[in-house]
Amino acid sequence: MSELSDLLTEWSSSAEAAPASVEARITAAALELFAERSYEAATTQAIAKRAGVTERTLFKHFKNKESLFVRTAYPALLKLLRPVALGQLRRVLEARGGEFRATIRSIVEERVSFALKHPAVVKLVAQEILLRPAFRQVAFKFITEEMGPTLEAFFADARATGQMRDVPTGLALRTLVSNVLGFVVARIVVLPEAGWDDEREVGAIADLILDGLAAPATRTGPANGTSALPSG
């Protein structure tokens, strides 16, 4: 949880001093203590004390510590990750130059590179997405608002120029995300010591995605339905 603690410390130190409302004071105190002590060690009693309120008052604004964590740590984490997690991806998409296949490869490379540089954050986010429906909702809204229009334009251009099959953007995005996420989870969480050849894996993932999304005329490899992968 050290990377999360670092992020929350950065967030809490950059927040406005002496927030006026009771709820804002509780939120600020919670962020500070989650960063300093971790979620498990930060008690509602300690949070209330730092906020200058009673626990009874805290529970009038937040149902429990879980609710407080969801409403404070998740937005803070996503806001702090925005420039790191999405900044380079946005630059890749904006610099695509109309080349669908090259851009898909760049997206896969960039997402895997980000994951390998920030494994603790990837583990945390994967865990929260699996275990906490509230975080899934926050994360989905965050990605949709931040990257939705850019990705929609990317896939629309690819369809219009005949570089991509006529499949809905949602399906195209799920294909991209599921393939990349599957590798990242296996690489970082499930089998981190498996002796991965990351460059080869990234190329293979990109080929699999493109063979499913790219229009037939733009595909490479055998055209007679045989596999392009080596047998045995």
Secondary structure, 3 states (H helix, E strand, C coil): CHHHHHHHHHHHHHCCCCCCCHHHHHHHHHHHHHHHHCCCCCCHHHHHHHHCCCHHHHHHHCCCHHHHHHHHHHHHHHHHHHHHHHHHHHHHHHCCCCCHHHHHHHHHHHHHHHHHHCHHHHHHHHHHHHHCHHHHHHHHHHHHHHHHHHHHHHHHHHHHCCCECCCCHHHHHHHHHHHHHHHHHHHHHHCCCCCCCHHHHHHHHHHHHHHHHECHHHCCCCCCCCCCCCCC
